Amino acid sequence: GLCLLLGAGTPLWYCAALGSVWYTAHVAAVACLCLYALEVMGRNRPGWAGWWLGLAFLARPPVILAFPLSLALAWYTGHDWRARARFLLLFVLGMAPALAGQAVYNGVRFGSPLEFGYRWMNSPGPLLERQTTWGQFSLHFLPENAYTLLIRPPLVSFDPLCIMPDPWGMGLLFTCPALLLALPTLISWHRTERAPWLVLGLWLAILLVQLPSLLYFNTGSYQFGYRFALDWLPLGLLLVALGVERWPGAGRWPKWALFLLLIVGVGIHAWGVGWMYPNFNGQPWRVQYVALLRHWLLRE
């Protein structure tokens, strides 16, 4: 069920179907993040965990901030400080090839190992104005990004009656409602010996990965739902699995809840793929999108 939810009930579906440099990067990052989580939830070998996380970083830099998951479970093992120091060293060495390779690449292309080239993106006029005014990252963008991440609704017109996806993004409450099943992990995290460390690592990794996107000058541009959530959604679905297991009074209801919310999520993203696919490659959406973007920006 969780595999179906990730593949067809999240923005991963249209990112894989449509391609483009931005969407392909999401697909590659999700694949590497899943391999990272698989290693951590299994043997948690620090070198391999760091390797997969480093590869995910090459596709989507914020994903590197998912490191607390591996470290939290390593600390749970209860080894002495020497074992923990060795784990940390091997973990960093596992990430080192990707980090060093990216630094060299940035230096050759842009003159600085820390410059990723985002400042030269060919952004639409309204986005370029935002970046010029407030910078690439700013607290100014936090309220809008948080709103888009969580609760931004579709566009509704009453004359005539029409419901359309908002290309500026829509909240996870509407597009991925199954994530609500992760909330019980905040209530019943203490029920097993391992759960506190696992839940702590997952939530901390998700919060850190999401933080740069909350301060970013762009909510994700043309999209269905909120594609930046793909940087951590595989970890969020692990919390869904834990939430279903530890829902107070767990029994048949949680499984039915997961099934129903899964169907809702898949249906919503089927609508999204059907909306995006005929418009993307031919790009007739550009004129309407820029006009819509100006409307939302100028209303402030």
C-alpha positions in Angstrom: 0.0 0.0 0.0 2.8 2.5 0.9 4.5 1.7 -2.4 1.3 2.5 -4.4 0.8 5.6 -2.3 4.4 6.9 -3.1 4.2 6.0 -6.8 0.7 7.1 -7.6 -0.5 9.2 -4.7 2.2 11.8 -4.6 3.7 14.3 -7.1 6.2 11.5 -8.0 3.6 10.2 -10.6 3.6 13.3 -12.8 7.3 14.0 -12.2 8.1 10.6 -13.6 5.5 10.9 -16.4 6.5 14.3 -17.7 10.2 14.4 -17.3 12.1 17.8 -17.6 15.2 18.6 -15.7 13.4 19.6 -12.5 11.1 16.7 -12.4 13.7 14.1 -13.3 15.8 15.4 -10.4 12.9 14.7 -8.0 12.6 11.1 -9.4 16.3 10.4 -8.9 16.3 11.9 -5.4 13.3 9.9 -4.3 14.9 6.7 -5.6 18.2 7.4 -3.7 16.3 8.5 -0.6 14.3 5.2 -0.6 17.6 3.3 -0.8 19.0 5.4 2.0 15.9 4.6 4.2 16.1 0.9 3.3 19.7 0.8 4.5 19.0 2.7 7.6 16.0 0.6 8.5 18.0 -2.5 7.9 21.7 -2.9 8.8 22.3 0.9 8.9 25.9 0.5 7.7 27.2 4.1 7.8 29.3 4.0 4.6 26.3 2.8 2.5 23.9 5.1 4.2 26.1 8.1 3.5 26.6 6.9 -0.1 22.9 6.8 -0.9 22.3 10.1 0.9 25.1 11.7 -1.1 23.7 10.5 -4.4 20.3 11.9 -3.4 22.0 15.3 -2.6 23.4 15.4 -6.2 19.8 15.4 -7.5 18.2 17.6 -4.8 20.6 19.3 -2.4 18.1 19.7 0.5 17.9 15.9 0.9 21.3 15.9 2.5 19.6 17.2 5.6 17.9 13.8 6.1 21.1 12.6 8.0 19.5 12.7 11.5 17.6 9.4 10.7 20.8 7.4 10.4 22.5 9.1 13.3 19.5 8.7 15.6 19.3 5.0 15.1 23.1 4.7 15.5 22.9 6.4 18.8 20.0 4.1 19.9 22.4 1.1 19.7 24.0 2.3 22.9 27.6 1.8 21.9 30.4 3.8 23.5 31.6 7.1 22.2 34.4 5.4 20.1 31.8 3.3 18.2 29.7 6.4 17.7 32.6 8.4 16.4 33.6 5.6 14.1 30.0 5.5 12.7 30.0 9.2 12.2 33.4 9.1 10.4 32.3 6.3 8.0 29.0 8.1 7.4 30.8 11.3 6.3 33.2 9.3 4.2 30.2 7.6 2.5 28.9 11.1 1.5 32.3 12.5 0.7 32.5 11.5 -3.0 29.2 13.2 -3.8 30.0 16.3 -1.8 33.5 16.6 -3.2 32.3 16.0 -6.7 29.6 18.6 -6.4 32.0 21.1 -4.9 34.5 20.6 -7.8 31.7 20.8 -10.4 30.4 24.1 -8.8 33.9 25.6 -8.7 34.6 24.8 -12.4 31.2 26.1 -13.6 30.5 29.0 -11.3 33.8 29.9 -9.6 32.8 28.8 -6.1 32.3 25.3 -4.6 29.2 26.6 -2.8 27.5 28.2 -5.8 24.9 26.0 -7.4 23.9 28.4 -10.2 20.3 29.1 -9.0 20.8 32.8 -9.3 21.0 32.5 -13.1 17.8 30.5 -13.5 15.7 31.6 -16.4 12.7 32.4 -14.2 9.4 34.1 -15.3 9.3 37.8 -14.6 7.3 37.8 -11.4 9.6 35.2 -9.8 12.7 37.1 -10.9 11.3 40.2 -9.3 10.8 38.3 -6.0 14.3 36.9 -6.1 15.8 40.3 -6.9 13.8 42.1 -4.1 14.2 39.6 -1.2 16.9 37.2 -2.3 16.8 33.4 -3.0 16.0 32.6 0.7 14.2 34.9 3.0 11.8 34.7 6.0 9.5 36.9 3.8 8.5 33.8 1.9 7.8 31.6 5.0 4.1 32.3 5.4 3.3 31.7 1.7 5.4 28.6 1.5 3.9 27.1 4.7 0.4 27.9 3.4 1.2 26.2 0.1 2.8 23.2 1.8 -0.1 22.5 4.1 -3.5 24.0 3.1 -3.4 25.9 -0.2 -6.7 24.8 -2.0 -7.5 24.4 -5.7 -8.8 27.4 -7.7 -12.6 27.6 -7.6 -14.7 29.6 -10.0 -18.5 30.0 -9.6 -19.3 31.6 -12.9 -19.2 29.1 -14.5 -18.6 26.5 -11.7 -15.1 25.1 -12.2 -12.5 23.6 -10.0 -8.9 23.8 -11.3 -5.5 22.9 -9.7 -3.5 25.9 -8.6 -0.3 25.8 -10.6 1.4 27.7 -7.8 0.9 24.6 -5.6 -1.7 23.0 -3.4 -1.4 21.8 0.2 -0.7 18.3 1.3 -4.0 18.3 3.2 -5.7 18.2 -0.2 -3.3 16.2 -2.3 -1.8 13.6 0.1 -4.3 13.2 3.0 -2.8 9.8 4.0 0.0 11.8 5.7 -2.5 12.6 8.4 -2.0 9.0 9.6 1.5 9.9 10.6 0.2 12.2 13.4 -0.2 9.4 15.9 3.5 8.9 16.0 3.6 12.2 18.0 1.2 10.7 20.5 2.3 7.1 20.9 6.0 7.3 20.0 7.0 5.7 23.4 5.2 2.4 23.0 8.3 0.4 21.9 11.9 0.5 22.8 13.1 1.5 19.4 10.2 3.8 18.4 11.4 7.0 20.2 14.7 7.0 18.3 13.1 6.1 15.0 10.3 8.6 15.3 12.8 11.3 16.5 15.1 10.7 13.5 12.3 10.7 11.0 10.6 13.9 12.2 13.9 15.8 12.6 15.1 14.7 9.1 11.7 15.8 7.6 11.8 19.2 9.3 15.4 19.9 8.3 14.9 18.8 4.7 11.7 21.0 4.4 13.3 24.1 6.0 15.2 25.5 2.9 12.0 25.1 0.8 10.0 27.1 3.4 12.4 30.0 2.9 12.7 29.7 -0.9 11.5 32.4 -3.2 9.5 29.9 -5.3 6.9 27.5 -4.1 7.7 25.1 -7.0 6.4 27.0 -9.9 4.3 25.1 -12.4 3.2 21.9 -10.6 0.3 19.8 -9.2 0.3 19.7 -5.4 3.6 20.5 -3.8 6.5 18.8 -5.5 9.2 20.0 -3.0 7.7 17.6 -0.5 9.2 14.8 -2.5 12.5 15.7 -0.9 11.2 13.9 2.3 8.0 12.1 1.4 9.5 8.6 1.5 10.4 9.3 5.2 6.9 10.7 5.8 5.4 7.4 4.5 7.5 5.5 7.1 5.8 7.7 9.7 2.4 6.8 8.1 3.3 3.1 8.6 4.3 3.7 12.2 1.1 5.7 12.7 -1.1 3.0 11.5 0.6 0.5 13.8 0.4 2.7 16.8 -3.0 4.4 16.4 -4.7 4.4 19.8 -7.0 1.4 19.9 -5.4 0.1 16.7 -7.5 -2.6 15.0 -9.3 -2.8 11.7 -10.0 1.0 11.5 -6.4 2.2 10.8 -6.0 -0.2 7.9 -9.3 0.9 6.4 -8.2 4.5 7.0 -5.0 3.9 5.1 -6.9 2.2 2.2 -9.5 4.9 1.8 -6.9 7.8 2.0 -4.7 5.9 -0.4 -7.5 5.7 -2.9 -8.3 9.4 -2.4 -4.6 10.3 -3.0 -4.3 8.2 -6.1 -7.5 9.7 -7.5 -6.4 13.2 -6.9 -3.0 12.7 -8.6 -4.7 10.9 -11.5 -6.6 14.2 -12.0 -3.3 16.1 -11.7 -1.5 14.0 -14.4 -4.5 14.3 -16.7 -4.4 18.1 -16.1 -0.7 18.5 -16.6 0.2 16.1 -19.4 -1.6 17.6 -22.4 -0.4 21.1 -21.4 3.3 20.5 -20.5 5.3 19.7 -23.6 3.4 22.1 -25.9 3.5 24.7 -23.1 0.3 26.5 -23.9 0.1 27.0 -20.1 2.8 29.7 -20.1 0.6 32.7 -20.9 -2.1 31.6 -18.5 0.4 30.7 -15.8 2.2 34.1 -15.9 -1.1 35.9 -15.8 -2.2 33.8 -12.8 1.2 34.3 -11.1 0.8 38.1 -11.5 -2.7 37.9 -10.0 -1.5 36.1 -6.9 1.6 38.2 -6.4 0.1 41.6 -7.0 -2.9 41.0 -4.7 -0.4 41.6 -1.8 
